Amino acid sequence: MDQADVRLSKFLSRVLRHDPAAIGISLDECGWTDVDALLSRAAEAGRLFTRDDLLRVVRTNSKQRFRMSPDGTRIRASQGHSVAVDLGLEARAPPEHLYHGTAEHNLRAILRQGLTPQRRRHVHLSAEQATAIEVGRRHGRPVLLRVAAGAMHREGHVLLLSDNGVWLTRFIPPSHIEVVEQAP
């Protein structure tokens, strides 16, 4: 993705996950907004991009953060919201272990209090260690945590699988977290 597309992806993440009012759009209860309204309101706010630009970012975003409706008239973020939306995801049985990447400076609090969504609606987990490490690296010196997701599920915790393969849950108790790897 070139720099212009990266900037557009970050802009879309902000308005489709956290602050639709920043450009005067609204999300429906499932997180969808009208593409024409998005294009128009973004232009009014000084963010000019075309439908083709939007489709390219949706198609080429390596994390598949966005989804278009089948008819191409609406768009939403796949996960990561801080605003209240219902993505319509059903609880699923996860793999036995999932992974979470964090920064070293967060580790003490996580091991004491567990993982919480912070400003988002869910804690994000990955099936791949490499993905989790990259997430942790964005926030500082990375730490890889292994989460006993299968045990959580058997104990009644709800785990959801988003459209882009990110596992979501509301809370992970410290007893289900193991430190796998800390950066040297």
C-alpha positions in Angstrom: 0.0 0.0 0.0 1.4 3.4 -0.9 1.5 6.3 1.6 -1.7 7.9 0.3 -3.5 4.6 0.8 -2.1 4.2 4.3 -3.3 7.7 5.2 -6.7 6.9 3.8 -6.8 3.6 5.7 -6.0 5.5 8.9 -8.7 8.1 8.2 -11.3 5.3 7.5 -10.3 3.6 10.7 -10.9 6.7 12.7 -14.3 7.6 11.2 -15.6 4.0 10.8 -14.4 2.8 14.2 -14.2 5.7 16.6 -15.5 9.1 15.4 -18.0 9.1 12.6 -19.3 12.5 13.8 -15.9 14.0 12.9 -17.0 14.3 9.3 -20.8 14.3 10.0 -21.6 10.7 9.1 -23.5 8.2 11.2 -23.2 4.5 11.5 -26.2 2.2 11.7 -26.6 -0.3 14.6 -24.4 -2.7 12.7 -21.6 -0.2 11.9 -22.5 0.4 8.3 -22.5 3.9 6.6 -23.5 4.9 3.1 -20.5 5.2 0.7 -21.8 8.2 -1.1 -22.3 10.0 2.2 -18.8 9.0 3.3 -17.3 10.4 0.1 -19.3 13.6 0.2 -18.8 14.3 3.9 -15.1 13.5 3.7 -14.7 15.9 0.8 -16.5 18.6 2.8 -14.0 18.0 5.6 -11.1 18.4 3.2 -10.4 14.6 2.7 -10.7 14.1 -1.0 -10.7 10.5 -2.4 -12.7 8.7 -5.0 -14.8 5.6 -4.9 -12.0 3.8 -6.7 -9.5 4.9 -4.0 -11.9 3.6 -1.4 -12.4 0.3 -3.1 -8.6 -0.2 -3.6 -8.0 0.4 0.1 -10.8 -2.0 1.1 -9.4 -4.6 -1.3 -5.7 -4.2 -0.6 -5.6 -3.6 3.2 -3.5 -6.4 4.5 -5.5 -6.6 7.7 -8.9 -6.5 5.8 -10.1 -3.8 8.2 -13.0 -2.8 6.1 -15.9 -4.5 4.4 -18.2 -3.4 1.6 -21.8 -4.5 1.4 -22.6 -6.9 -1.4 -24.2 -4.2 -3.4 -21.3 -1.8 -2.9 -23.4 1.0 -1.4 -22.3 0.7 2.2 -19.0 0.2 4.1 -18.0 -0.7 7.7 -15.0 -1.5 9.8 -14.6 -5.3 10.4 -13.7 -4.8 14.1 -11.9 -2.5 16.5 -14.8 -0.1 17.3 -14.9 2.1 20.3 -18.4 3.2 19.4 -21.3 0.9 20.1 -22.2 -1.3 17.1 -23.4 -4.9 16.7 -21.4 -6.6 14.0 -23.7 -9.6 14.1 -21.0 -12.0 15.0 -21.9 -15.3 16.6 -20.0 -16.9 19.5 -17.6 -19.6 18.2 -15.4 -22.2 19.7 -11.8 -20.8 19.3 -8.6 -22.7 18.9 -7.1 -23.9 22.1 -4.6 -21.0 22.1 -4.8 -17.5 20.7 -2.2 -14.7 20.9 -2.1 -11.1 22.0 0.7 -8.7 21.4 1.3 -5.8 23.8 4.1 -3.5 24.8 6.4 -4.5 27.7 5.3 -1.5 29.8 1.8 -2.9 29.9 2.8 -6.4 31.1 2.7 -5.9 34.9 -0.9 -4.5 34.8 -2.1 -7.2 32.4 -0.7 -10.0 34.6 -2.4 -8.5 37.6 -5.7 -7.4 36.1 -6.1 -9.4 32.9 -6.7 -8.0 29.4 -9.5 -5.4 29.0 -10.6 -3.7 25.9 -9.4 -0.3 27.1 -11.0 2.3 24.8 -12.4 -0.4 22.4 -15.4 -2.7 22.8 -13.3 -6.0 22.7 -9.9 -7.4 23.4 -8.3 -8.5 20.1 -6.6 -11.8 19.7 -4.8 -13.5 16.8 -4.4 -17.1 15.7 -0.9 -16.2 14.5 2.0 -15.3 16.8 3.7 -13.1 14.2 0.6 -10.9 13.8 0.4 -10.5 17.6 4.1 -9.6 17.8 3.6 -6.9 15.1 0.6 -5.4 17.1 2.8 -5.3 20.2 5.6 -3.6 18.3 3.3 -0.7 17.4 3.1 0.3 21.1 6.7 -0.2 22.3 9.0 -3.2 23.0 6.8 -6.2 22.1 5.6 -9.0 24.4 3.8 -12.0 23.1 1.0 -13.4 25.3 -0.6 -16.8 24.8 -4.2 -16.9 25.8 -5.9 -20.2 26.9 -8.9 -19.4 24.6 -10.2 -23.0 24.6 -10.4 -23.1 28.4 -12.1 -19.7 28.4 -14.7 -21.0 26.0 -15.3 -24.1 28.0 -15.8 -21.8 31.1 -18.5 -19.8 29.3 -16.5 -16.8 28.0 -17.8 -15.6 24.7 -15.3 -15.4 21.8 -16.3 -14.0 18.5 -14.5 -14.3 15.1 -14.6 -11.1 13.0 -14.9 -11.0 9.3 -11.1 -10.4 9.0 -10.1 -13.3 11.3 -9.5 -11.3 14.5 -10.9 -13.0 17.6 -12.8 -10.7 20.0 -13.8 -11.1 23.6 -14.7 -8.7 26.4 -12.1 -9.7 29.1 -9.3 -12.2 29.6 -8.6 -13.2 33.2 -4.9 -13.2 34.3 -5.2 -16.9 35.0 -5.6 -17.5 31.2 -2.6 -15.5 30.1 1.0 -16.8 29.7 4.0 -14.7 28.6 5.5 -16.5 25.7 8.2 -14.1 24.5 9.7 -10.8 25.5 12.0 -8.8 23.2 15.6 -8.9 24.3 
